[in-house]
Amino acid sequence: MNLSNIGKVQKTAEEKPVVRVPDKPLEEDVLKKAWEDFIELRKKITPDLSMMKRGFLVEGNILKLDLNGTVEEMLFSSLKTSLIAFLRDRTGNSSLLIETKIIEQAQAEKKLYTTKDKFENLASKNPVLRELKDRLGLDPDLA
């Protein structure tokens, strides 16, 4: 056994330099079309893609997407890797990234489930309701 060749790298073929093709600039029309195509492909697998139908902002090579909470964030994180790969392929831009941000819901958008929550919401808009409730001896939880 010849031990003189251990640890040496043998070159069998001529090494070619790697030529990197520069990224294409993001064209908004192509990007929007690719985004819509992805939604069409994925809606058979993932029925709730409402967070993606709201749209996005483009800043350089970064797409910015607003999400309405942690549930949407979890749903989107399961799609994010395949979406980025899909968009990079369609746009020819390998440096494309997606940033998400959870936006706070306004009080008006907050869901009111219990009668107490509903009463408190109405009473904050019209304080006379509290006085009326007290005068009549009403309890919104017993209604």
Contacts in CASP RR format, 6 or more apart in sequence:
PFRMAT RR
TARGET T0000
AUTHOR 0000-0000-0000
METHOD contacts of the structure
MODEL  1
MNLSNIGKVQKTAEEKPVVRVPDKPLEEDVLKKAWEDFIELRKKITPDLS
MMKRGFLVEGNILKLDLNGTVEEMLFSSLKTSLIAFLRDRTGNSSLLIET
KIIEQAQAEKKLYTTKDKFENLASKNPVLRELKDRLGLDPDLA
23 61 0 8 1.000
23 92 0 8 1.000
23 93 0 8 1.000
23 94 0 8 1.000
23 95 0 8 1.000
24 91 0 8 1.000
24 92 0 8 1.000
24 93 0 8 1.000
25 93 0 8 1.000
26 58 0 8 1.000
26 60 0 8 1.000
26 61 0 8 1.000
26 91 0 8 1.000
26 93 0 8 1.000
26 96 0 8 1.000
27 91 0 8 1.000
28 58 0 8 1.000
30 90 0 8 1.000
30 91 0 8 1.000
31 58 0 8 1.000
31 63 0 8 1.000
31 87 0 8 1.000
31 91 0 8 1.000
33 90 0 8 1.000
34 86 0 8 1.000
34 87 0 8 1.000
34 90 0 8 1.000
34 91 0 8 1.000
35 52 0 8 1.000
35 55 0 8 1.000
35 56 0 8 1.000
35 87 0 8 1.000
37 86 0 8 1.000
37 90 0 8 1.000
38 52 0 8 1.000
38 83 0 8 1.000
38 86 0 8 1.000
38 87 0 8 1.000
39 49 0 8 1.000
39 52 0 8 1.000
39 53 0 8 1.000
42 49 0 8 1.000
42 79 0 8 1.000
43 49 0 8 1.000
46 75 0 8 1.000
46 78 0 8 1.000
46 79 0 8 1.000
48 75 0 8 1.000
51 65 0 8 1.000
51 67 0 8 1.000
51 68 0 8 1.000
51 72 0 8 1.000
51 75 0 8 1.000
51 76 0 8 1.000
52 65 0 8 1.000
52 76 0 8 1.000
52 79 0 8 1.000
54 65 0 8 1.000
54 66 0 8 1.000
55 65 0 8 1.000
56 63 0 8 1.000
56 64 0 8 1.000
56 65 0 8 1.000
56 98 0 8 1.000
57 63 0 8 1.000
57 64 0 8 1.000
58 64 0 8 1.000
61 93 0 8 1.000
61 95 0 8 1.000
61 96 0 8 1.000
61 97 0 8 1.000
62 96 0 8 1.000
62 97 0 8 1.000
62 98 0 8 1.000
62 99 0 8 1.000
63 87 0 8 1.000
63 96 0 8 1.000
63 97 0 8 1.000
63 98 0 8 1.000
63 99 0 8 1.000
64 98 0 8 1.000
64 99 0 8 1.000
64 100 0 8 1.000
64 101 0 8 1.000
65 76 0 8 1.000
65 98 0 8 1.000
65 99 0 8 1.000
65 100 0 8 1.000
65 101 0 8 1.000
66 100 0 8 1.000
66 101 0 8 1.000
66 102 0 8 1.000
66 103 0 8 1.000
67 73 0 8 1.000
67 76 0 8 1.000
67 100 0 8 1.000
67 101 0 8 1.000
67 102 0 8 1.000
67 103 0 8 1.000
68 102 0 8 1.000
68 103 0 8 1.000
68 105 0 8 1.000
69 102 0 8 1.000
69 103 0 8 1.000
69 105 0 8 1.000
70 102 0 8 1.000
72 102 0 8 1.000
73 100 0 8 1.000
73 102 0 8 1.000
76 100 0 8 1.000
80 98 0 8 1.000
80 100 0 8 1.000
83 98 0 8 1.000
84 96 0 8 1.000
84 97 0 8 1.000
84 98 0 8 1.000
87 93 0 8 1.000
87 96 0 8 1.000
88 94 0 8 1.000
88 96 0 8 1.000
107 121 0 8 1.000
112 118 0 8 1.000
112 121 0 8 1.000
114 141 0 8 1.000
115 140 0 8 1.000
115 141 0 8 1.000
115 143 0 8 1.000
116 140 0 8 1.000
116 141 0 8 1.000
118 140 0 8 1.000
119 129 0 8 1.000
119 133 0 8 1.000
119 140 0 8 1.000
122 129 0 8 1.000
123 129 0 8 1.000
123 130 0 8 1.000
123 133 0 8 1.000
132 138 0 8 1.000
133 139 0 8 1.000
133 140 0 8 1.000
END
